[in-house]
Amino acid sequence: MIARFPAGVVAPALAMAVLGACASKVPPIAKAVATEAHCGAGQLRPTAVASVMTSTDDKILPERPTGEGARREVRGAGGAILRWNGQPLKLDRTSAALGETDGYARVREAAVPFVPEGATTRKIYLRVRDHGFDRWIAMTAFDVQDICVEGRRQP
């Protein structure tokens, strides 16, 4: 016996099945366990930091940053430092270079300095797990939005 379905039901059901199969399974950037914002009178926008982190070119820059150097740059130029307990960040090539096998780098800290007006890229610093040990890396990010908002956040 062949089941008959109304024509208006088959196409949407098929579309939902296809879209569900293609949906991204990438974990979102979780709320940081600690933040250090250098926004002047503004307020840090964690969603903007997440957007910056996910806009990298997935290539580790050759420089070898240190935690103190990254903090010094953020404190001097403005920006923010956020901390997690191993936030997964989808970076296929970078994670392989760091010894991860699932395509995710484990980010413990992100230092995101302000970017000069008119810049098309920005440098960010990530403290990641590298073969079981923590190390700082620098990456190029393409999202150059301001990570702070002016004024105070409304409750």
C-alpha positions as CSV (number, residue, x, y, z in Angstrom):
1,M,0.0,0.0,0.0
2,I,1.3,3.4,-0.9
3,A,0.7,6.2,1.6
4,R,-0.6,9.5,0.2
5,F,0.3,12.8,1.7
6,P,-1.1,16.2,0.8
7,A,1.3,18.1,-1.5
8,G,1.7,20.9,0.9
9,V,3.1,18.6,3.6
10,V,5.8,16.7,1.7
11,A,8.0,19.7,0.6
12,P,8.2,21.4,4.0
13,A,8.9,18.1,5.8
14,L,11.7,17.3,3.3
15,A,13.2,20.7,3.7
16,M,13.2,20.4,7.5
17,A,14.9,17.0,7.3
18,V,17.6,18.3,4.9
19,L,18.2,21.5,7.0
20,G,18.3,19.4,10.2
21,A,21.0,17.2,8.8
22,C,23.0,20.2,7.7
23,A,22.7,22.1,10.9
24,S,26.0,23.0,12.6
25,K,26.9,21.0,15.7
26,V,29.6,23.5,16.7
27,P,29.4,24.3,20.4
28,P,28.7,28.0,21.1
29,I,31.2,30.2,23.0
30,A,30.1,29.8,26.6
31,K,30.0,32.5,29.2
32,A,33.5,33.2,30.4
33,V,34.3,32.3,34.0
34,A,36.2,35.5,34.4
35,T,36.6,38.7,32.4
36,E,39.0,41.6,32.5
37,A,37.6,44.5,30.5
38,H,39.5,47.6,29.6
39,C,36.7,49.5,27.9
40,G,37.0,52.9,29.4
41,A,33.5,54.1,30.1
42,G,32.0,51.4,28.0
43,Q,30.8,47.9,28.8
44,L,32.3,44.6,27.4
45,R,30.1,42.8,24.8
46,P,30.9,39.0,25.2
47,T,29.0,38.2,22.0
48,A,31.4,40.5,20.1
49,V,34.4,38.7,21.6
50,A,32.9,35.4,20.5
51,S,32.4,36.7,17.0
52,V,36.0,37.9,16.9
53,M,37.2,34.5,18.1
54,T,35.3,32.6,15.5
55,S,36.5,34.9,12.6
56,T,40.1,33.8,12.6
57,D,42.0,32.5,9.6
58,D,42.8,29.2,11.4
59,K,46.6,29.8,11.2
60,I,48.9,30.3,14.1
61,L,51.1,33.4,13.5
62,P,54.8,32.8,13.8
63,E,55.3,35.1,16.8
64,R,55.5,33.6,20.3
65,P,53.3,35.8,22.6
66,T,53.4,35.6,26.3
67,G,50.5,36.0,28.7
68,E,52.1,39.1,30.2
69,G,52.7,40.6,26.7
70,A,49.1,40.0,25.7
71,R,47.8,41.5,29.0
72,R,50.2,44.6,28.5
73,E,48.8,45.2,25.0
74,V,45.2,44.9,26.1
75,R,45.7,47.2,29.1
76,G,47.6,49.7,27.0
77,A,45.4,49.8,23.9
78,G,42.1,48.8,25.5
79,G,40.2,45.6,24.9
80,A,39.4,42.5,27.0
81,I,40.7,39.3,28.4
82,L,38.3,36.5,29.0
83,R,38.9,33.1,30.7
84,W,37.3,29.7,30.4
85,N,37.9,26.2,31.6
86,G,38.8,24.8,28.1
87,Q,36.3,26.4,25.7
88,P,36.2,24.4,22.5
89,L,36.8,26.6,19.4
90,K,36.4,25.1,15.9
91,L,39.8,25.5,14.3
92,D,40.6,22.4,12.2
93,R,44.2,23.2,11.2
94,T,45.2,24.9,14.4
95,S,43.8,22.1,16.6
96,A,45.7,19.5,14.6
97,A,48.9,21.4,15.2
98,L,48.1,21.6,18.9
99,G,47.6,17.8,19.1
100,E,43.8,17.8,19.2
101,T,42.1,15.1,17.1
102,D,38.5,16.4,17.0
103,G,39.0,19.8,15.2
104,Y,38.6,21.9,18.3
105,A,41.2,24.0,20.1
106,R,40.7,24.2,23.8
107,V,40.9,27.9,24.7
108,R,41.6,28.9,28.3
109,E,42.0,32.6,27.7
110,A,41.5,35.1,24.9
111,A,43.1,38.5,24.8
112,V,41.4,40.8,22.3
113,P,42.9,44.3,22.0
114,F,41.1,47.2,20.4
115,V,41.7,47.6,16.7
116,P,42.7,50.9,15.0
117,E,40.1,52.8,13.0
118,G,40.0,51.6,9.4
119,A,41.8,48.3,10.0
120,T,40.6,45.2,8.1
121,T,42.0,42.6,10.4
122,R,43.1,42.4,14.1
123,K,45.5,40.2,16.0
124,I,44.1,38.2,18.9
125,Y,45.9,36.1,21.5
126,L,44.7,32.7,22.7
127,R,46.0,30.6,25.6
128,V,45.3,27.1,24.4
129,R,46.1,23.5,25.3
130,D,49.1,22.4,23.2
131,H,49.8,18.7,23.6
132,G,48.6,18.8,27.2
133,F,50.3,22.0,28.2
134,D,49.1,25.6,28.0
135,R,50.7,28.1,25.6
136,W,49.8,31.4,24.1
137,I,49.3,31.7,20.3
138,A,48.6,34.7,18.1
139,M,46.0,34.6,15.3
140,T,44.6,37.0,12.7
141,A,40.9,37.7,13.1
142,F,38.7,39.3,10.4
143,D,36.0,40.7,12.7
144,V,37.1,44.2,13.6
145,Q,33.9,45.3,15.5
146,D,34.2,47.2,18.7
147,I,34.0,44.7,21.6
148,C,32.7,47.4,24.0
149,V,29.5,49.4,23.9
150,E,29.4,53.0,25.0
151,G,27.6,53.8,28.2
152,R,26.0,51.4,30.7
153,R,24.2,48.1,30.0
154,Q,20.5,48.2,30.8
155,P,19.3,45.6,33.3
